[in-house]
Amino acid sequence: MTYEIKVENIKCGGCAGTINKRLNKLDAVSDCQVDVENGIVSITGDESSKKDVAQLLLKLGYPESGTAEGLEAAKAKAKSFVSCAVGKMSS
């Protein structure tokens, strides 16, 4: 089954690379695609693990849209810059 999560802070292919690399390590994910322009992560896998996928995205700095506010949103944005840089270096 495929489902989508709209996330914040995706800015480039480096961000997408980090998201792909980390999500594809999860047993419940068989594939994922990142639409950088629209901030949408499409996941193929067990939809019952959506909460775990969203938690990992938050940990990486890409919270589900509308879920992070104030200081939490600022922390997520800072994490996304690091995640983005790591993704660019890995490519």
KEZA-777907 format. One record per residue (C-alpha): x, y, z. Coordinates in steps of 0.25 Angstrom, whole numbers. Example, Ala and Ser with C-alpha at 12.3 -4.5 7.8 and 13.67 -1.06 7.14 Angstrom:
<rs>
[[49; -18; 31]],
[[55; -4; 29]],
</rs>
This chain:
<rs>
[[0; 0; 0]],
[[5; 14; -3]],
[[2; 26; 6]],
[[7; 41; 6]],
[[12; 50; 17]],
[[13; 65; 15]],
[[25; 70; 22]],
[[32; 83; 24]],
[[46; 88; 22]],
[[49; 80; 9]],
[[58; 89; 1]],
[[66; 81; -9]],
[[71; 67; -14]],
[[80; 66; -2]],
[[68; 66; 7]],
[[61; 56; -2]],
[[74; 47; -2]],
[[74; 47; 14]],
[[59; 44; 15]],
[[60; 33; 4]],
[[73; 27; 11]],
[[67; 27; 25]],
[[53; 22; 22]],
[[57; 11; 13]],
[[65; 5; 25]],
[[51; 3; 32]],
[[45; -11; 31]],
[[32; -5; 29]],
[[36; 3; 16]],
[[39; -4; 3]],
[[40; 9; -5]],
[[39; 24; -3]],
[[39; 35; -13]],
[[41; 50; -9]],
[[34; 61; -16]],
[[43; 73; -12]],
[[35; 84; -19]],
[[22; 80; -12]],
[[28; 75; 1]],
[[21; 61; 0]],
[[28; 48; 4]],
[[21; 36; -3]],
[[23; 23; 4]],
[[21; 9; -1]],
[[19; -1; 11]],
[[11; -4; 23]],
[[2; 8; 26]],
[[0; 3; 40]],
[[15; 8; 42]],
[[11; 22; 38]],
[[13; 28; 52]],
[[27; 22; 53]],
[[31; 28; 39]],
[[25; 42; 43]],
[[34; 41; 56]],
[[46; 38; 48]],
[[43; 49; 39]],
[[42; 58; 51]],
[[55; 53; 56]],
[[62; 56; 43]],
[[56; 71; 43]],
[[44; 68; 34]],
[[32; 69; 42]],
[[18; 65; 37]],
[[12; 79; 32]],
[[4; 85; 44]],
[[10; 77; 55]],
[[22; 85; 59]],
[[20; 99; 65]],
[[29; 109; 72]],
[[42; 104; 78]],
[[39; 90; 73]],
[[38; 96; 59]],
[[51; 103; 60]],
[[58; 91; 65]],
[[53; 83; 53]],
[[57; 94; 43]],
[[71; 93; 49]],
[[72; 78; 48]],
[[67; 79; 34]],
[[79; 88; 30]],
[[88; 77; 36]],
[[81; 66; 29]],
[[81; 74; 16]],
[[96; 75; 17]],
[[98; 60; 20]],
[[89; 57; 8]],
[[97; 66; -1]],
[[111; 60; 3]],
[[105; 46; 1]],
[[101; 48; -13]],
</rs>
